[in-house]
Amino acid sequence: MNLSFDLPLFYFLLLGFAILMYVLLDGFDLGIGILYPFFPNEADKDTLMRSISHVWDGNETWLVFGGVILFGAFPAAYAGLTSALYAPIMLMLIGLIFRGVAFEYRFKSTTSKRWWNRAFAAGSTLAACCQGLMLGILIGGTPEHSASPLSLLTPFTLFTALAVPAGYALLGCCYLVMKCQGPRQQQAARYGQRLVWVMMAAMAIVSLATALGSDAIWQRWFADGHFLWLWPLPLMALLAALRLHRDLGRVQQSLGAGSLPRSRHEDRPFWLAVSLFVLGFAGLLVSLFPAILPGKLSYAEAAAPSASLEFMLPGVLIFVPLILAYTIWGYRIFAGKVEDFSEGY
C-alpha cells in the first residue's frame, strides 16, 4: 500500500490526542479522588462516587489506547520510556489498581468503608503524582535507562509531581459543579476558585523553566518574532482562568439549580478548565515538537517500519471513531445531576 500522507506524523498526532483525552477524562476522576478527604461527610463521599461511577472505567480506555499506539507505532520510544521511567510507571499502575479496587469494594462494604475511602484517595493521588513526575522528567530530557530512580527526583520534577494533581483537582471541582447541587456544588466551587490560580502559577513556572532550560525551546518561542505568532496561547489561558474564577464565584453566590436543564454557569467552569489543559498541552507541543523522547528521538526516528504502520491503520480508523462514539453516548446518557439516593446514579 502506497499512502501519500505522513504516517509517522499521523500516529504522533493520534498519540497526542489519546494522551490529551486521557488527561481530560481520567483527570477529573483522579481529581475527585484527590478531593475526597476534603468532603468528610459520608453522604458527600457517596455522591462524589456516584458522579463518576458510570464513566471512570471508560475514561481509562484512552490510557490503554495511547499505550497501544506507542508500542505499535513507536517501538523505540516505547522501549526508551518504559526502561527510563520504570519506577514511576509501576507506581502509577499500583495507584490506579488501588483506586479501581477501592471504587468497587466501597459500594459493597459495610464495616470497612473508611479504609476503602482512604485507598481511593491514596491511589488517585499516587497515580496523579506519578503522572506529574513523568511529565517533568520528559520535559527535562529523557534520562538513560540505567539511571537510578532517585536521580529522577529533581526540584523541577517534584514541582510537576505536585502541579499535575492540583490541575486534576481543579478539573474535579469543575466536574462536581456541573454534576452536583446545593452545598456540595458550592464547596466544589470554593475549592476550584483557589485552585485556578494554583494551576495558572504552575503553568507559568513550568513554561518559564522549560524555555530557560533549553536554548532550542527558547529560540522557538522568542527568536525572530516567533512570540508574535504564539502569544495567543498564554493570553487565552489567562482569559480562560479569569472567566473560570468569575463563574465559580457566581456558583457560590447561587443555591444551585437543583433541576434540569442546568444553568450555563454550572456547565461552563468545566469547559473552561478543559480549555486550560488544552492550551497547556498545545504549549508543550509547540515546545517539544517533533521530539517524542525529548533530547533523544524525534517521532520520525522512533517510528516503526511503514509496513507496520500501514497494517495498523484499518484498525485505528475503525476503533477510534467507535471509542469516541461510545464515550460521547455515555456522557449524554448520564448528563443529569447526581441524585441523593443509594440505589444508583
C-alpha positions in Angstrom: 0.0 0.0 0.0 1.4 3.4 -1.0 0.0 6.2 1.1 0.6 9.8 0.2 0.5 11.3 3.7 3.0 11.2 6.5 2.0 8.1 8.6 4.6 8.7 11.4 3.2 12.2 11.9 -0.4 10.9 11.8 0.4 8.4 14.6 2.3 11.0 16.5 -0.7 13.3 16.5 -3.0 10.4 17.3 -0.8 9.6 20.3 -1.0 13.2 21.4 -4.8 13.1 21.1 -5.0 9.9 23.1 -2.9 11.3 25.9 -4.9 14.5 25.9 -8.2 12.6 26.1 -6.9 10.5 28.9 -5.7 13.6 30.9 -9.0 15.4 30.4 -11.3 12.4 31.1 -9.5 10.5 33.8 -8.1 13.7 35.1 -11.4 14.7 36.7 -11.8 11.1 38.0 -8.4 11.4 39.7 -9.2 14.9 40.8 -12.3 13.7 42.6 -10.2 11.1 44.4 -7.7 13.8 45.4 -10.6 16.0 46.7 -12.1 13.0 48.6 -10.6 13.8 52.0 -11.9 17.3 51.8 -15.5 16.1 51.8 -15.6 14.4 55.2 -19.4 13.7 55.2 -20.1 10.1 54.2 -23.2 11.2 52.2 -20.9 13.6 50.3 -18.5 10.9 49.5 -21.3 8.7 48.2 -22.4 11.5 45.9 -18.8 12.0 44.6 -18.5 8.3 43.9 -21.8 8.2 42.0 -20.9 11.2 39.9 -18.2 9.2 38.2 -19.4 5.6 38.6 -20.7 5.5 35.0 -17.6 6.8 33.3 -14.4 6.1 35.1 -13.8 2.7 33.5 -14.4 4.1 30.0 -12.1 7.0 30.7 -9.1 4.7 31.3 -9.6 3.3 27.8 -7.6 6.2 26.4 -4.6 5.3 28.6 -4.6 1.8 27.1 -5.2 3.1 23.6 -2.2 5.5 24.0 0.0 2.7 25.2 -1.0 0.5 22.2 -0.2 3.4 19.8 3.1 4.0 21.4 4.0 0.3 21.4 2.9 -0.4 17.8 3.8 2.9 16.0 6.9 4.0 18.0 8.6 0.9 19.5 11.9 2.6 20.0 10.2 5.3 22.1 8.2 2.7 23.9 11.4 0.9 24.9 13.1 4.1 25.9 10.2 5.4 28.0 9.4 2.1 29.8 13.0 1.5 30.7 13.8 5.0 31.8 10.5 5.6 33.6 10.0 2.1 35.0 9.7 3.2 38.7 7.1 6.0 38.2 5.1 3.9 35.7 4.9 1.0 38.1 3.9 3.3 41.0 1.2 4.9 38.7 -0.2 1.5 37.9 -0.3 0.5 41.6 -2.1 3.7 42.3 -4.7 3.0 39.5 -5.2 -0.5 40.8 -5.8 0.7 44.4 -8.2 3.3 43.1 -10.1 0.7 40.9 -10.4 -1.9 43.7 -11.4 0.7 46.3 -14.1 2.1 43.9 -15.8 -1.3 43.5 -15.4 -2.6 47.1 -16.5 0.6 48.7 -20.0 0.3 47.3 -20.3 -3.2 48.8 -18.6 -2.8 52.1 -20.3 -2.1 55.4 -17.7 -2.2 58.1 -14.5 -1.3 56.2 -15.8 1.6 54.1 -13.4 4.1 55.7 -10.4 2.0 54.6 -11.6 1.9 51.0 -12.2 5.7 51.2 -8.5 6.1 52.1 -7.4 3.6 49.4 -9.4 5.5 46.8 -7.9 8.9 47.8 -4.4 7.5 48.2 -4.5 5.6 44.9 -5.8 8.6 43.0 -3.2 10.9 44.5 -0.3 8.5 43.9 -1.3 8.0 40.2 -1.6 11.8 39.6 1.7 12.5 41.3 3.5 9.9 39.2 2.0 11.3 36.0 3.3 14.8 37.1 6.7 13.3 37.8 6.8 11.7 34.4 5.8 15.0 32.8 8.7 16.8 34.5 11.2 14.1 33.5 10.2 14.2 29.9 10.3 18.0 29.7 13.7 18.0 31.2 15.0 15.3 28.8 14.6 11.6 29.0 17.2 10.0 31.3 19.3 6.9 30.5 17.6 3.6 31.3 20.5 2.9 33.7 19.8 6.0 35.8 18.9 5.5 39.5 15.2 6.1 40.3 16.3 8.6 42.9 18.1 10.6 40.2 14.7 11.3 38.6 13.8 13.4 41.7 14.8 17.0 41.0 13.3 20.3 42.2 11.6 20.6 38.8 10.2 17.1 38.6 9.0 17.3 42.2 7.2 20.5 41.4 5.4 19.0 38.4 4.6 16.0 40.6 2.6 18.4 42.7 1.3 20.6 39.9 -0.5 17.9 38.0 -2.6 16.7 41.0 -3.5 20.4 41.6 -4.7 20.6 38.0 -6.6 17.4 38.2 -8.2 18.6 41.4 -9.4 21.7 39.6 -10.9 19.6 36.9 -12.6 17.5 39.6 -14.0 20.6 41.2 -15.5 21.9 38.0 -16.9 18.5 37.2 -18.6 18.4 40.6 -20.0 21.9 40.0 -21.6 20.5 36.8 -22.9 17.3 38.4 -23.8 18.3 42.0 -26.1 20.8 43.6 -26.6 22.7 46.8 -23.8 22.7 49.4 -21.6 20.2 47.6 -21.7 22.3 44.5 -20.8 25.4 46.4 -18.0 23.6 48.3 -16.5 22.4 45.0 -16.8 25.9 43.5 -15.0 27.3 46.5 -12.1 24.9 46.2 -12.0 25.4 42.5 -11.6 29.2 42.8 -8.4 28.7 44.9 -7.1 26.1 42.5 -7.5 28.2 39.4 -4.6 30.4 40.5 -2.5 27.5 41.7 -2.8 26.0 38.2 -2.0 29.2 36.4 1.0 29.8 38.6 2.1 26.2 37.9 1.7 26.6 34.1 3.7 29.9 34.2 6.5 28.3 36.2 6.7 25.2 34.0 6.6 27.3 30.8 9.4 29.5 32.1 11.5 26.6 33.3 11.0 24.8 30.0 12.1 27.8 28.0 15.1 28.6 30.2 16.3 25.0 30.3 16.7 24.6 26.6 18.2 27.0 24.0 16.2 25.3 21.3 12.9 25.9 23.1 13.8 29.4 23.9 14.6 30.1 20.3 11.3 28.5 19.1 9.3 30.8 21.3 11.2 34.1 21.3 13.6 34.2 18.4 12.8 36.0 15.1 9.5 37.3 16.3 8.0 33.9 16.9 6.3 35.1 20.0 4.1 37.4 17.9 2.5 34.2 16.5 2.5 32.3 19.8 1.3 34.9 22.3 -2.4 34.0 21.8 -1.7 30.7 23.8 -0.8 32.3 27.1 -3.3 35.2 26.6 -6.2 32.8 26.0 -5.1 30.8 29.1 -5.1 33.9 31.2 -8.6 35.0 29.9 -10.0 31.5 30.5 -8.6 31.5 34.0 -10.2 34.9 34.8 -13.6 33.8 33.4 -13.3 30.5 35.3 -12.7 32.3 38.5 -15.6 34.6 37.9 -18.0 31.7 37.0 -17.0 29.7 40.1 -17.7 32.8 42.2 -21.2 33.1 40.6 -21.9 29.4 41.5 -21.0 30.1 45.2 -23.5 33.0 45.2 -26.3 30.8 44.0 -28.1 28.0 45.7 -27.7 25.5 42.7 -30.1 24.9 40.0 -31.4 21.6 41.5 -33.1 20.5 38.3 -32.5 20.0 34.6 -31.6 21.7 32.4 -28.5 23.0 34.1 -27.5 26.7 34.2 -24.8 27.7 31.8 -22.9 28.9 34.8 -22.8 25.4 36.1 -21.5 23.8 32.9 -19.1 26.5 31.7 -16.5 26.1 34.5 -15.8 22.5 33.4 -15.2 23.5 29.8 -13.1 26.4 30.8 -10.9 24.1 32.9 -10.7 21.8 29.9 -9.6 24.7 27.8 -6.7 25.4 30.2 -5.5 21.9 29.8 -5.8 22.0 26.0 -3.9 25.3 25.9 -1.2 23.9 28.2 -0.9 20.8 26.0 -0.6 23.0 22.9 2.2 24.9 24.5 4.1 21.7 25.3 3.6 20.6 21.7 5.0 23.8 20.4 8.0 23.5 22.7 8.8 19.8 22.2 7.8 19.0 18.6 9.0 16.9 16.8 10.5 15.1 19.8 8.8 12.0 21.1 11.7 11.4 23.5 13.0 14.9 24.3 16.7 15.2 23.8 16.9 11.8 22.1 14.4 10.8 19.4 12.0 12.6 17.1 8.8 10.9 16.1 10.2 10.1 12.7 13.3 8.4 14.1 11.3 6.3 16.5 8.6 5.2 14.1 8.0 1.6 13.1 8.5 0.5 9.5 6.0 1.7 7.0 4.5 -1.8 6.6 3.7 -2.0 10.3 2.1 1.5 10.3 0.0 0.6 7.3 -1.0 -2.7 8.8 -2.3 -0.8 11.9 -4.2 1.8 10.0 -7.5 0.0 9.3 -7.9 -0.9 13.0 -7.2 2.7 14.0 -9.7 4.1 11.5 -12.4 1.7 12.8 -11.8 1.7 16.6 -11.0 5.4 17.2 -14.5 6.5 15.9 -16.1 3.7 17.9 -14.3 4.8 21.1 -15.3 8.4 20.5 -18.9 7.4 19.8 -19.5 5.3 22.9 -17.7 7.9 25.0 -20.0 10.7 23.8 -23.0 8.5 24.1 -22.2 7.5 27.6 -21.8 11.1 28.7 -25.0 12.2 27.0 -27.0 9.4 28.7 -25.8 10.4 32.1 -25.8 14.1 31.6 -28.0 15.0 34.5 -27.3 15.8 38.2 -26.4 13.2 40.7 -29.3 12.5 43.0 -29.3 11.7 46.7 -30.4 8.2 46.7 -28.5 5.0 47.2 -29.9 2.7 44.5 -27.7 4.1 41.7 -26.9 7.0 39.6 
